[in-house]
């Protein structure tokens, strides 16, 4: 229910305090109240600051047929001019304070559920208060307007909290998804690097086999078949095609590696990976002076002896 979810702020209670004080002053009654109903309890929420007012904030009553406010909630309005002459109300609970005069109206939440009552009480029949009933009704509508505004504010705040919670969840999900994508991208980069490395290794293997096994055999065949013009022609075509394939596979780096010793090739690859001389010496269990010797030889074979160009940059540019 709305009444269970919406709190009444102090500012609103202060405004209602002014209303009950004004009612008590204009109607000349000792007590004007705003009562809060939380069945089966009915309690004083706001009480006029007037002399001889016996009702204190927080005073609780149990709703029953012997309570003026119960009649208000049942019938929508209650006017008792003199309870001492009305058998129905002669023994009601407010007679404990001698309050034989009563005028009250119900207060409702926007959804129609009961909030409580607004009323004025006196120890005598009060003609002035009877004439002021429409004023009390107007104040009742003012309080109900406040209740409607409070519900709207509370509903808006609740919706904003829900929206914020939804946004927070979406941001969390986006962050999680971004992290997942980053992990996938990392895995893909590693996979592509492995594929590229495997392809280069395969190309290098094919290149070595062509140059080391096939081309020498072709050379031998050409020497033996030099007198057969037709065979020599076909051997030339075969050699040209194989050279075309090796040119595609080799590239500058592969060609450069052919001029290097196995140790120099190993050092060159580690340099391309960004390792320092000390790092390479440690990984290969060699002296740094040995690594420097290989580096100088590599630079010489690449034509970098006096160029000042970075060796790693040169090697990577030849890939």
N, C-alpha and C positions, 0 to 999 in steps of 0.2 A: 504493500500500500504506500501511497505517496507520503502520508503522514509519518510513516516509520522511517522514511529515507531522507526527509528534508528537515534540517535543523532551523530553529528560529534564532537569528543573530541578535546580539545585544542592541544594535542600533534599532532594529524593528521593535524590540520590547520597549525601548525608550520612547519611540513614537506612540506606541499603544498606551504607555503611561500618561502621556499628554492627553490622549483621547479620554481615558477614564477620569482623569482629573477634571477635564473640561465638562464632561457629562455631570459629574458630581456637583460642580459649581453652577452650571446652568439649570439643572433640575432641582438643585438644593436638596440633595439626598446625602446621607452619611456614608453610603457605600456604592461604588460602581466597580464592576469586576469584568475581567476577561478570564473565562474558565477554560481549561484544557481537558479534553475528554480522551482518556486512554482506558476504555472499558476493561473492567467494571469501575475503574477509578475516575473521579472527576475532581480536578484540583485547581486551586487559585494560581493563575499564571501572572496576572497583573491586577493590582488593587489600588484604588484611589487613595491619595495621600490627604485624607480628610479626618477631621476630629470625629471621635466616636465610631470609627470604622473598626469593627472587631475582626475583620478577615485579613489574615496574614498570607503573604506569598508562600506557597507550598502546602497550605492547608488542604487536606484530602477528604473527599466524601465518597461514599459508595452509592452509585446510581440505584435509585429505588423510587417507588411511587410516592415516597414521603420527601422527595427532594424537588424543589422548584425546577431546577435545570432538567430533570428527567421529563417533566411536563413539556418543557420547551423542545427537547429533542423528539418527543413524540408528536407534538402538534404544530411545531414551527413557530409558535408565538405563545407567550403566556403573560397574562395580566391578572394579578391578584391585588385587588384594591384593599382588602382587609381580611386577612386569613382568620382572624378571630371570629368572623361571621360566616366563614366558609368551611363547612364540615370536612371537605376534602383536604384542606390545607391547615386546619387548625392545629394539628400535631406534627407539622413538618419539621425537619431538622433545624432550619434557620430560625425557628421560633425560640431556639435556645438563646439567641441574641435579641429576641423581641422583634425580629424583622417580619412584620405582618404585611408589608407592602412589597410587591415585586413586579418588575417588568423585564422580560428577557426575550432574546432572539437568538436563533442558532447561527453558528459560523461553520462554513464548509470549505474543504479543500476544492481545487478546481475540478476534480473528478467526481464531486458530489459527496464524498465521504465526510463524516463529521469531524470537525476540528474541535469544537467546543461551543461556548455560549458567551454572549455579552449581556450584561444585566445591570439594573440599579435596584437598590433595596432601601427601605425606610422603616421606621418603627411606627409610622402613622400613614394614614391615607394622604397621598401627596398629589394634590391637584396639578401643581406645576409640572411634576414629573409625568403625569398622564398626558399633558399637552406636549411634552417633549419626546413622545414615543417615535415620531418620524425622524427626529434628530438621532436617536439611538440606532434606528434602522439604517440611516445614512452612514453612521460610523461603522456599523456592521459590514456594510458594503465596502467601506474603505479598508477594513481589516482583511476582508476576503480578497480585495485587489492586491494587498500586500502578500497574501498567501500565494496568489497566482504568480506574482512576480518572483517570489522565492523559489517556487517550483520550476519556473522557466530558467532562472539562473542556475539552479541545481542541476536541471536536466542538461543545460548547455555545458556546464562544467564536466558533467559525467560523460557526455559525448566527446568533449575535447580530450578527456583522459583516455577514453577508449581509442580515439583516433591516434593519440600520441603513442599509446601502447602498440597499436597496429603499425605505426611508422617505425617504432623501435624494433618490432619483430622483422619488418621488411629490411631495415638497415642491417640487422644482424644476419638475416638470410643472404643479403647482397654481399656482406663481408665474407660469410662462409663460402658463398659461391665463387667470389673472387679468389679466395685462398685455394679452393678446389681447382679453378682454372689455372692458377699459377703453378700448382703442382703438376697438372696435366701438361702445361707448356714446358715445364722443366723436363718432364719425362720425354716429351716429344723431341726436345732439343738433344737430349742424351741419345735417344734412338736414332735421330738423323745423323748425329756425329758418328755413332757406331756404324751406321750404314755407309756413310761417306768413307770412313776409315777402311771398312771391309772392301768397298769398291776399289779404293786406291791400292790396297794390298793385292787384290785380285788382278788389277791392271798391271801392277808391277811384276807379279808372278808370270802373267802371260807374256809381258815384254821380255823378261829374262829368258823364258823358254824359246821364244821366237829368235832372239838374238844369239842365245847360247846353243840351241839345238838345230833349228831349222836353217837359218841363214848360212852357217858353216857347211851344212850338208849340201845346200844349193851351190855353194862355191866349189865344192868337191865335184859335184855332178857336172858343172859347167866345164871344169878342166878336163874331165873324162870324155865329155860329149862335144868337145870343141869342133870336131869334124862334122857333127850333125847340125846343120844350120837350123833346121826346123825345131829340134830339141832345144837348142840354145835360145831361140826366140821365145819358146814357151817358158823356159827357165827364167828369162829376163822379165817376162810378164808376171810370173809368180813372185819374183823377188821385188818388183816394183809394188805389187799389191801388198806384200808383207811389210815393206818399208812404209807404205801409206798407213797401214794399221799401227805400226809401232810409233809413228809420228803422232798419231791421235792419242795413243795411250801414254806416251812419255811425258810431254810437257817440259818446261824449263827445269823444274825441280828434279824430275827423274833423270833428265840428261846430266844435270849437275852431280847427282848422286853417283852416276856411273864413273865419275872421275875420282871419287873419294874411296878411301879404305873403309872397311866395315866399322872400325872404331870411329872414324870421322863421321860416317853416316849416323851412328848412334848419338854422338855428341851433337850433331846438327839438329837432329829431331828433338833432343832435350832442350836445346837453345830455342827452337821454335815454340816450345811449350811455355817459355818464359822463365826457365830455370837459370840461376846465376852459376858462375864458375864453381863457387863453393858447393852449391846444391848438387851440381853434376858430379863433382869429385866425391861427395859423400855417397850419392846413389850408386856410383860405379866403383866405389872403394879404390879410388885413384888419388894421386897427389894433385893439388891444384896446378902445379907446374906442368903436369902431363896434359891436363885439360886445356891449359893455355897454349901448349904446343899444338894440340889438335885445332884449336880455334884459329891460330895463326895460319895453319895449313889450309883450313877451310876458306879463310878470307883471301888467301893467295889464289886458290883455285877459282874463286868467284870474282876475282879482280878487284878486291877491296883493300889491298895492302895500304894504300895511302889516300883513300877516298874520304875517310872519316864517316862513311855511312854505317848505320847500325846493322850489325850482322843479323840479328833476329828479324828486323824489318825487311832486309833483303831476302832472306829465306822465305818468309811468309808471302812476299810479293811474287815469288816464283811458283807458288802453289797453283 
